[in-house]
Amino acid sequence: MIDFTFKKTAQDGVARRGVMKTPRGNIQTPAFMPVGTAATVKALYPEQVRQTGAEILLGNTYHLMLRPGAERIEKLGGLHNFMDWQLPILTDSGGFQVMSLANLRKLNENGVTFRSHIDGSSHELTPERSIEIQKMLDSDIIMQLDECIRLPADIDEIERAMQLSLRWAERSKKEFDDAPGRALFAIVQGGDNNDLRALSAAGLKNIGFHGYAVGGLAVGEPQATMFSVLDEITPHLPEDKPRYLMGVGKPDDLLGAVERGIDMFDCVHPTRAGRHGHAHTRFGVINLKNARHKDDPRPLDEQSPNPNCRRFSRAYLNHLTKTEEILGAMILSEVNLSYYQELMAGMRLAIEKGRFADFAAQTREGWAKGDLAAL
């Protein structure tokens, strides 16, 4: 079986270009992972997601363990067969959702006990159980269980959660036991404190993982704070391992994070924005609910490589959005995921050619001008 590997193939400034190899396929980086929370990317068929250029999806351990259950998915052939996605899948550990969604949760050294937000049933999630569930799902990239706290937070609370996450990382590594063909990623914690982040990174490197994620960001802090943390933490991460910024974000977040040496991202934003009538394009965000679109015969972007960006008028998309037709959510979710993948491909090419700064400036200039400049 092919082992998980990562190779950096180009660098421009701090921005990195690389490739991750897994038994189920290669992933070109920088990469954006669409989020398939409950074994589906909302409003899209799996083949539509693949056609946008996505090479890997994210599945959610918390939601899948509650419904339909990891044991059931395992009996049905694993998550890839269950949702008919034969390319790589990364599963998160479930820790963030336990902290943000679950009711009556109790945290201790062993793990966290909680009541389901669905039916109130009681569950326990430990580092070992999280790894066990992710193996049942047949995940290609498995995440350690960590404790993620919202910012701002007291320094003592940030340090307590960071140290607990480090101890859980050791237990996660032991439970993972070098599973053939799979990868285990650690999660750097430490909030917005650079010293604690550096301590977390050093401890995780000492344990040894296939990749290193930066967690605990995009949890209420300003973008400038997130970028400041990335400026400080990426030099502490191994050069020869992939770097994953969890739960981020919007296009300008992705561009800024790649500038700071990040390789992987995931976020529900593109499909959520599509369901709310927002289209991401090279002109920035277009709000299709706006009345100015109701008589506009123009497509979203006649130069887009995405056929749906060229096919439907803004007037029609305004109509679908205002009437809350399912087709509107389908079209705009696909448009947004396509734009995200187009943005990542553009960054990869720019890094290869040594012109990433120019690409970033031109991209930001297009967003700043907006779609009215195209009239």
DRENDO-1510 file (C-alpha; in Angstrom, 1 decimal, always signed):
<recs>
REC; n; res; u; v; w
REC; 1; MET; +0.0; +0.0; +0.0 .
REC; 2; ILE; +1.2; +3.5; -0.8 .
REC; 3; ASP; +2.2; +5.4; +2.3 .
REC; 4; PHE; +1.2; +9.0; +2.9 .
REC; 5; THR; +3.9; +11.5; +1.7 .
REC; 6; PHE; +4.2; +15.2; +1.2 .
REC; 7; LYS; +6.7; +16.9; -1.0 .
REC; 8; LYS; +7.3; +20.6; -1.4 .
REC; 9; THR; +7.9; +21.3; -5.1 .
REC; 10; ALA; +8.2; +25.1; -5.2 .
REC; 11; GLN; +8.4; +28.1; -2.9 .
REC; 12; ASP; +7.9; +31.9; -3.5 .
REC; 13; GLY; +8.6; +33.9; -0.5 .
REC; 14; VAL; +6.9; +32.0; +2.3 .
REC; 15; ALA; +4.2; +30.6; +0.0 .
REC; 16; ARG; +4.6; +26.9; -0.7 .
REC; 17; ARG; +3.6; +24.6; -3.6 .
REC; 18; GLY; +3.5; +20.9; -3.0 .
REC; 19; VAL; +1.8; +17.5; -3.4 .
REC; 20; MET; +0.4; +15.1; -0.8 .
REC; 21; LYS; +0.3; +11.5; -2.0 .
REC; 22; THR; -2.3; +9.0; -0.5 .
REC; 23; PRO; -3.5; +5.6; -1.6 .
REC; 24; ARG; -6.7; +7.2; -2.9 .
REC; 25; GLY; -5.0; +9.9; -4.9 .
REC; 26; ASN; -2.8; +12.9; -4.9 .
REC; 27; ILE; -3.7; +16.3; -3.5 .
REC; 28; GLN; -2.1; +19.4; -5.0 .
REC; 29; THR; -1.3; +22.1; -2.5 .
REC; 30; PRO; -2.2; +24.8; -1.6 .
REC; 31; ALA; -5.6; +22.9; -1.3 .
REC; 32; PHE; -9.1; +23.8; -0.3 .
REC; 33; MET; -11.2; +21.0; +1.1 .
REC; 34; PRO; -15.0; +21.3; +0.7 .
REC; 35; VAL; -16.8; +20.3; +3.9 .
REC; 36; GLY; -19.0; +17.2; +3.7 .
REC; 37; THR; -20.2; +17.5; +7.3 .
REC; 38; ALA; -22.8; +14.7; +7.3 .
REC; 39; ALA; -21.4; +12.6; +4.4 .
REC; 40; THR; -22.5; +15.2; +1.8 .
REC; 41; VAL; -21.4; +18.5; +0.5 .
REC; 42; LYS; -24.7; +20.4; +0.8 .
REC; 43; ALA; -26.7; +20.9; -2.4 .
REC; 44; LEU; -24.2; +19.1; -4.6 .
REC; 45; TYR; -23.7; +15.6; -6.1 .
REC; 46; PRO; -20.2; +14.1; -5.4 .
REC; 47; GLU; -19.3; +14.3; -9.1 .
REC; 48; GLN; -20.2; +18.0; -9.2 .
REC; 49; VAL; -17.8; +18.6; -6.3 .
REC; 50; ARG; -15.1; +16.7; -8.1 .
REC; 51; GLN; -15.7; +18.7; -11.3 .
REC; 52; THR; -15.0; +21.9; -9.4 .
REC; 53; GLY; -11.4; +20.6; -9.0 .
REC; 54; ALA; -11.6; +19.3; -5.4 .
REC; 55; GLU; -9.2; +16.5; -4.7 .
REC; 56; ILE; -10.2; +15.9; -1.0 .
REC; 57; LEU; -13.2; +16.4; +1.2 .
REC; 58; LEU; -13.6; +16.9; +4.9 .
REC; 59; GLY; -16.0; +14.7; +7.0 .
REC; 60; ASN; -17.1; +15.5; +10.5 .
REC; 61; THR; -16.6; +12.9; +13.2 .
REC; 62; TYR; -19.0; +14.4; +15.7 .
REC; 63; HIS; -21.9; +14.5; +13.3 .
REC; 64; LEU; -21.2; +11.1; +11.8 .
REC; 65; MET; -20.8; +9.3; +15.1 .
REC; 66; LEU; -24.2; +10.6; +16.2 .
REC; 67; ARG; -26.0; +10.0; +12.9 .
REC; 68; PRO; -25.9; +7.5; +11.2 .
REC; 69; GLY; -23.1; +6.1; +13.5 .
REC; 70; ALA; -19.5; +5.1; +12.8 .
REC; 71; GLU; -20.2; +1.4; +13.3 .
REC; 72; ARG; -23.0; +1.5; +10.7 .
REC; 73; ILE; -20.8; +3.3; +8.1 .
REC; 74; GLU; -18.1; +0.8; +8.7 .
REC; 75; LYS; -20.5; -2.1; +8.0 .
REC; 76; LEU; -21.6; -0.4; +4.8 .
REC; 77; GLY; -18.1; -0.3; +3.5 .
REC; 78; GLY; -16.7; +3.0; +4.9 .
REC; 79; LEU; -17.3; +6.6; +4.3 .
REC; 80; HIS; -16.0; +6.6; +0.7 .
REC; 81; ASN; -18.5; +4.0; -0.4 .
REC; 82; PHE; -21.3; +5.4; +1.8 .
REC; 83; MET; -21.2; +8.8; +0.0 .
REC; 84; ASP; -19.6; +7.6; -3.3 .
REC; 85; TRP; -16.5; +9.7; -3.0 .
REC; 86; GLN; -13.5; +7.6; -4.0 .
REC; 87; LEU; -10.9; +10.3; -3.5 .
REC; 88; PRO; -9.2; +11.2; -0.2 .
REC; 89; ILE; -11.2; +12.2; +2.9 .
REC; 90; LEU; -9.9; +14.0; +6.0 .
REC; 91; THR; -12.0; +13.7; +9.1 .
REC; 92; ASP; -11.8; +16.2; +12.0 .
REC; 93; SER; -11.6; +14.8; +15.5 .
REC; 94; GLY; -15.1; +16.0; +16.7 .
REC; 95; GLY; -13.6; +18.1; +19.5 .
REC; 96; PHE; -14.6; +21.5; +18.1 .
REC; 97; GLN; -18.2; +20.4; +17.6 .
REC; 98; VAL; -18.4; +18.9; +21.1 .
REC; 99; MET; -17.3; +22.3; +22.5 .
REC; 100; SER; -19.6; +24.4; +20.3 .
REC; 101; LEU; -22.7; +22.2; +19.7 .
REC; 102; ALA; -23.1; +19.6; +22.4 .
REC; 103; ASN; -25.2; +20.1; +25.5 .
REC; 104; LEU; -24.2; +19.5; +29.1 .
REC; 105; ARG; -20.6; +18.6; +28.3 .
REC; 106; LYS; -18.0; +17.8; +31.0 .
REC; 107; LEU; -14.3; +17.9; +30.3 .
REC; 108; ASN; -11.6; +16.0; +32.2 .
REC; 109; GLU; -8.2; +14.5; +31.6 .
REC; 110; ASN; -9.7; +11.4; +30.0 .
REC; 111; GLY; -11.8; +13.2; +27.5 .
REC; 112; VAL; -15.2; +14.8; +27.2 .
REC; 113; THR; -18.7; +13.5; +28.0 .
REC; 114; PHE; -21.6; +15.2; +26.4 .
REC; 115; ARG; -25.2; +15.0; +25.4 .
REC; 116; SER; -26.1; +15.0; +21.7 .
REC; 117; HIS; -27.6; +18.2; +20.3 .
REC; 118; ILE; -30.0; +15.9; +18.3 .
REC; 119; ASP; -31.7; +13.7; +20.9 .
REC; 120; GLY; -29.9; +14.3; +24.2 .
REC; 121; SER; -28.3; +10.9; +24.2 .
REC; 122; SER; -25.1; +10.6; +26.3 .
REC; 123; HIS; -21.7; +10.0; +24.7 .
REC; 124; GLU; -18.0; +10.1; +25.6 .
REC; 125; LEU; -15.2; +11.2; +23.3 .
REC; 126; THR; -11.6; +10.4; +24.2 .
REC; 127; PRO; -8.5; +10.7; +22.1 .
REC; 128; GLU; -8.6; +6.9; +21.7 .
REC; 129; ARG; -12.3; +6.8; +20.8 .
REC; 130; SER; -11.9; +9.7; +18.3 .
REC; 131; ILE; -9.1; +7.8; +16.4 .
REC; 132; GLU; -11.2; +4.6; +16.6 .
REC; 133; ILE; -14.2; +6.3; +15.0 .
REC; 134; GLN; -12.1; +7.9; +12.3 .
REC; 135; LYS; -10.6; +4.5; +11.4 .
REC; 136; MET; -14.1; +3.0; +11.2 .
REC; 137; LEU; -15.0; +5.8; +8.8 .
REC; 138; ASP; -11.9; +4.8; +6.8 .
REC; 139; SER; -10.5; +8.3; +6.8 .
REC; 140; ASP; -7.3; +8.9; +4.8 .
REC; 141; ILE; -6.2; +11.8; +7.1 .
REC; 142; ILE; -7.1; +11.5; +10.8 .
REC; 143; MET; -7.0; +14.4; +13.2 .
REC; 144; GLN; -6.0; +14.2; +16.9 .
REC; 145; LEU; -8.5; +15.1; +19.5 .
REC; 146; ASP; -7.9; +18.6; +21.0 .
REC; 147; GLU; -9.6; +21.2; +23.1 .
REC; 148; CYS; -10.5; +24.3; +21.1 .
REC; 149; ILE; -11.5; +27.4; +23.1 .
REC; 150; ARG; -12.9; +30.6; +21.8 .
REC; 151; LEU; -11.0; +33.9; +21.7 .
REC; 152; PRO; -10.5; +36.1; +23.5 .
REC; 153; ALA; -9.7; +34.0; +26.6 .
REC; 154; ASP; -7.7; +34.2; +29.8 .
REC; 155; ILE; -4.0; +33.2; +29.4 .
REC; 156; ASP; -4.3; +30.6; +32.1 .
REC; 157; GLU; -7.3; +29.0; +30.3 .
REC; 158; ILE; -5.4; +29.1; +26.9 .
REC; 159; GLU; -2.4; +27.4; +28.5 .
REC; 160; ARG; -4.5; +24.7; +30.3 .
REC; 161; ALA; -6.3; +23.8; +27.0 .
REC; 162; MET; -3.0; +23.7; +25.1 .
REC; 163; GLN; -1.3; +21.4; +27.6 .
REC; 164; LEU; -4.3; +19.1; +27.6 .
REC; 165; SER; -4.3; +19.0; +23.8 .
REC; 166; LEU; -0.6; +18.0; +23.9 .
REC; 167; ARG; -1.3; +15.1; +26.3 .
REC; 168; TRP; -4.2; +14.1; +24.1 .
REC; 169; ALA; -1.9; +14.2; +21.1 .
REC; 170; GLU; +0.4; +11.6; +22.6 .
REC; 171; ARG; -2.6; +9.4; +23.3 .
REC; 172; SER; -3.9; +9.9; +19.8 .
REC; 173; LYS; -0.5; +8.9; +18.3 .
REC; 174; LYS; -0.4; +5.8; +20.4 .
REC; 175; GLU; -3.9; +4.8; +19.3 .
REC; 176; PHE; -3.2; +5.5; +15.7 .
REC; 177; ASP; -0.4; +3.0; +15.7 .
REC; 178; ASP; +1.0; +3.9; +12.3 .
REC; 179; ALA; -2.1; +2.7; +10.4 .
REC; 180; PRO; -0.9; +1.7; +6.9 .
REC; 181; GLY; -1.9; +4.2; +4.1 .
REC; 182; ARG; -3.3; +6.7; +6.5 .
REC; 183; ALA; -1.9; +9.9; +8.0 .
REC; 184; LEU; -2.3; +11.4; +11.5 .
REC; 185; PHE; -2.2; +15.2; +11.9 .
REC; 186; ALA; -1.5; +17.1; +15.1 .
REC; 187; ILE; -3.2; +20.3; +16.0 .
REC; 188; VAL; -1.2; +23.3; +17.3 .
REC; 189; GLN; -3.1; +25.2; +20.0 .
REC; 190; GLY; -2.2; +28.2; +22.2 .
REC; 191; GLY; -4.8; +30.8; +21.2 .
REC; 192; ASP; -3.4; +34.2; +20.3 .
REC; 193; ASN; -0.3; +33.8; +22.5 .
REC; 194; ASN; +2.8; +33.2; +20.5 .
REC; 195; ASP; +4.9; +31.7; +23.3 .
REC; 196; LEU; +2.2; +29.1; +24.0 .
REC; 197; ARG; +1.9; +28.3; +20.2 .
REC; 198; ALA; +5.6; +27.8; +20.0 .
REC; 199; LEU; +5.5; +25.4; +23.0 .
REC; 200; SER; +2.7; +23.5; +21.4 .
REC; 201; ALA; +4.5; +23.2; +18.1 .
REC; 202; ALA; +7.7; +22.0; +19.8 .
REC; 203; GLY; +5.8; +19.4; +21.8 .
REC; 204; LEU; +4.0; +18.1; +18.8 .
REC; 205; LYS; +7.1; +17.9; +16.7 .
REC; 206; ASN; +8.8; +15.9; +19.4 .
REC; 207; ILE; +5.9; +13.3; +19.3 .
REC; 208; GLY; +6.0; +13.3; +15.5 .
REC; 209; PHE; +3.1; +13.5; +13.0 .
REC; 210; HIS; +2.5; +13.3; +9.3 .
REC; 211; GLY; +1.1; +16.8; +9.2 .
REC; 212; TYR; +0.5; +19.8; +11.5 .
REC; 213; ALA; -2.7; +21.8; +11.7 .
REC; 214; VAL; -3.2; +25.2; +13.3 .
REC; 215; GLY; -6.4; +25.1; +15.3 .
REC; 216; GLY; -8.1; +27.6; +17.5 .
REC; 217; LEU; -8.3; +30.3; +14.9 .
REC; 218; ALA; -11.3; +31.8; +13.1 .
REC; 219; VAL; -13.1; +31.4; +16.5 .
REC; 220; GLY; -14.0; +35.1; +17.0 .
REC; 221; GLU; -10.7; +36.9; +16.7 .
REC; 222; PRO; -10.1; +39.6; +14.0 .
REC; 223; GLN; -8.4; +38.5; +10.8 .
REC; 224; ALA; -5.4; +40.6; +11.7 .
REC; 225; THR; -4.9; +38.5; +14.9 .
REC; 226; MET; -5.2; +35.3; +12.9 .
REC; 227; PHE; -2.5; +36.5; +10.4 .
REC; 228; SER; -0.3; +37.7; +13.3 .
REC; 229; VAL; -0.5; +34.2; +14.8 .
REC; 230; LEU; +0.3; +32.6; +11.5 .
REC; 231; ASP; +3.3; +34.9; +11.0 .
REC; 232; GLU; +4.7; +33.7; +14.3 .
REC; 233; ILE; +3.8; +30.0; +14.2 .
REC; 234; THR; +4.7; +28.8; +10.7 .
REC; 235; PRO; +8.5; +29.1; +11.2 .
REC; 236; HIS; +8.0; +26.7; +14.1 .
REC; 237; LEU; +6.4; +24.0; +11.9 .
REC; 238; PRO; +8.4; +21.4; +9.9 .
REC; 239; GLU; +9.3; +22.4; +6.4 .
REC; 240; ASP; +8.8; +18.9; +5.1 .
REC; 241; LYS; +5.2; +18.4; +6.5 .
REC; 242; PRO; +1.9; +19.8; +5.3 .
REC; 243; ARG; +0.4; +22.7; +7.3 .
REC; 244; TYR; -3.3; +22.9; +7.7 .
REC; 245; LEU; -5.3; +25.9; +8.9 .
REC; 246; MET; -8.6; +24.5; +10.2 .
REC; 247; GLY; -12.0; +26.0; +9.5 .
REC; 248; VAL; -10.8; +28.9; +7.3 .
REC; 249; GLY; -12.2; +30.6; +5.5 .
REC; 250; LYS; -13.2; +33.3; +3.0 .
REC; 251; PRO; -11.1; +34.0; -0.2 .
REC; 252; ASP; -9.0; +36.8; +1.4 .
REC; 253; ASP; -8.3; +34.5; +4.4 .
REC; 254; LEU; -7.0; +31.8; +2.1 .
REC; 255; LEU; -4.8; +34.2; +0.1 .
REC; 256; GLY; -3.3; +35.8; +3.3 .
REC; 257; ALA; -2.7; +32.4; +4.9 .
REC; 258; VAL; -0.9; +31.0; +1.8 .
REC; 259; GLU; +1.3; +34.1; +1.9 .
REC; 260; ARG; +2.2; +33.0; +5.4 .
REC; 261; GLY; +3.1; +29.4; +4.5 .
REC; 262; ILE; -0.2; +27.4; +4.9 .
REC; 263; ASP; -0.9; +24.4; +2.6 .
REC; 264; MET; -4.5; +23.2; +3.4 .
REC; 265; PHE; -7.8; +24.7; +4.3 .
REC; 266; ASP; -11.4; +23.7; +4.9 .
REC; 267; CYS; -14.6; +25.8; +5.5 .
REC; 268; VAL; -18.3; +25.6; +5.2 .
REC; 269; HIS; -18.4; +29.2; +3.9 .
REC; 270; PRO; -18.6; +28.7; +0.1 .
REC; 271; THR; -21.7; +26.4; +0.3 .
REC; 272; ARG; -23.3; +28.3; +3.2 .
REC; 273; ALA; -22.8; +31.6; +1.3 .
REC; 274; GLY; -24.4; +29.9; -1.8 .
REC; 275; ARG; -27.4; +28.9; +0.1 .
REC; 276; HIS; -27.8; +32.5; +1.2 .
REC; 277; GLY; -27.6; +34.0; -2.2 .
REC; 278; HIS; -24.0; +35.1; -2.2 .
REC; 279; ALA; -21.7; +34.3; -5.1 .
REC; 280; HIS; -17.9; +34.5; -4.9 .
REC; 281; THR; -16.2; +35.7; -8.1 .
REC; 282; ARG; -13.1; +37.5; -9.3 .
REC; 283; PHE; -15.2; +40.6; -8.7 .
REC; 284; GLY; -15.6; +39.7; -5.0 .
REC; 285; VAL; -18.9; +38.8; -3.4 .
REC; 286; ILE; -22.1; +39.4; -5.4 .
REC; 287; ASN; -25.2; +39.5; -3.3 .
REC; 288; LEU; -27.9; +38.0; -5.6 .
REC; 289; LYS; -30.7; +39.1; -3.2 .
REC; 290; ASN; -29.9; +42.8; -4.1 .
REC; 291; ALA; -32.7; +44.4; -6.1 .
REC; 292; ARG; -30.3; +45.8; -8.7 .
REC; 293; HIS; -29.9; +42.3; -10.1 .
REC; 294; LYS; -33.6; +41.6; -10.8 .
REC; 295; ASP; -33.5; +43.0; -14.4 .
REC; 296; ASP; -29.9; +42.3; -15.1 .
REC; 297; PRO; -29.4; +39.9; -18.1 .
REC; 298; ARG; -25.7; +39.5; -17.6 .
REC; 299; PRO; -24.2; +36.3; -16.2 .
REC; 300; LEU; -22.1; +36.3; -13.0 .
REC; 301; ASP; -18.9; +36.3; -15.0 .
REC; 302; GLU; -18.8; +35.7; -18.8 .
REC; 303; GLN; -15.0; +35.0; -18.6 .
REC; 304; SER; -15.3; +32.4; -15.8 .
REC; 305; PRO; -14.2; +28.8; -16.6 .
REC; 306; ASN; -17.3; +27.6; -14.7 .
REC; 307; PRO; -20.2; +27.0; -17.2 .
REC; 308; ASN; -22.8; +28.0; -14.6 .
REC; 309; CYS; -21.1; +31.4; -14.1 .
REC; 310; ARG; -21.7; +32.0; -17.8 .
REC; 311; ARG; -25.0; +30.2; -18.2 .
REC; 312; PHE; -27.5; +31.8; -15.9 .
REC; 313; SER; -28.5; +35.5; -15.8 .
REC; 314; ARG; -28.2; +37.6; -12.7 .
REC; 315; ALA; -31.9; +38.2; -13.0 .
REC; 316; TYR; -32.7; +34.5; -12.9 .
REC; 317; LEU; -30.4; +33.9; -9.9 .
REC; 318; ASN; -32.0; +36.8; -8.1 .
REC; 319; HIS; -35.4; +35.2; -8.8 .
REC; 320; LEU; -34.2; +31.8; -7.5 .
REC; 321; THR; -32.7; +33.4; -4.4 .
REC; 322; LYS; -35.7; +35.6; -3.6 .
REC; 323; THR; -38.1; +32.7; -4.0 .
REC; 324; GLU; -35.8; +30.3; -2.0 .
REC; 325; GLU; -35.8; +27.8; -4.8 .
REC; 326; ILE; -33.5; +24.8; -4.2 .
REC; 327; LEU; -31.9; +25.3; -7.6 .
REC; 328; GLY; -30.5; +28.7; -6.6 .
REC; 329; ALA; -28.7; +27.1; -3.7 .
REC; 330; MET; -27.4; +24.3; -5.9 .
REC; 331; ILE; -26.1; +26.7; -8.6 .
REC; 332; LEU; -24.5; +29.2; -6.2 .
REC; 333; SER; -22.9; +26.5; -4.0 .
REC; 334; GLU; -21.3; +25.0; -7.1 .
REC; 335; VAL; -20.2; +28.4; -8.4 .
REC; 336; ASN; -18.6; +29.2; -5.1 .
REC; 337; LEU; -16.7; +25.9; -4.8 .
REC; 338; SER; -15.5; +26.4; -8.3 .
REC; 339; TYR; -14.2; +29.8; -7.6 .
REC; 340; TYR; -12.4; +28.6; -4.5 .
REC; 341; GLN; -10.7; +25.8; -6.5 .
REC; 342; GLU; -9.9; +28.3; -9.3 .
REC; 343; LEU; -8.3; +30.6; -6.7 .
REC; 344; MET; -6.2; +27.7; -5.3 .
REC; 345; ALA; -5.1; +26.7; -8.8 .
REC; 346; GLY; -4.1; +30.3; -9.5 .
REC; 347; MET; -2.0; +30.4; -6.4 .
REC; 348; ARG; -0.3; +27.1; -7.2 .
REC; 349; LEU; +0.7; +28.3; -10.7 .
REC; 350; ALA; +1.8; +31.7; -9.4 .
REC; 351; ILE; +4.1; +30.0; -6.8 .
REC; 352; GLU; +5.5; +27.8; -9.5 .
REC; 353; LYS; +6.3; +30.8; -11.7 .
REC; 354; GLY; +7.7; +32.9; -8.8 .
REC; 355; ARG; +5.0; +35.6; -9.2 .
REC; 356; PHE; +2.8; +35.0; -6.2 .
REC; 357; ALA; +3.0; +38.6; -5.0 .
REC; 358; ASP; +1.8; +39.9; -8.3 .
REC; 359; PHE; -1.0; +37.3; -8.3 .
REC; 360; ALA; -2.1; +38.3; -4.8 .
REC; 361; ALA; -2.1; +42.0; -5.7 .
REC; 362; GLN; -4.1; +41.5; -8.9 .
REC; 363; THR; -6.6; +39.3; -7.1 .
REC; 364; ARG; -7.1; +41.8; -4.3 .
REC; 365; GLU; -7.5; +44.6; -6.9 .
REC; 366; GLY; -10.3; +42.6; -8.6 .
REC; 367; TRP; -12.1; +42.1; -5.4 .
REC; 368; ALA; -11.8; +45.8; -4.4 .
REC; 369; LYS; -13.2; +47.0; -7.8 .
REC; 370; GLY; -16.3; +44.8; -7.5 .
REC; 371; ASP; -18.7; +43.7; -10.2 .
REC; 372; LEU; -19.9; +47.2; -11.0 .
REC; 373; ALA; -16.5; +48.0; -12.5 .
REC; 374; ALA; -17.3; +45.4; -15.2 .
REC; 375; LEU; -20.3; +47.4; -16.5 .
</recs>
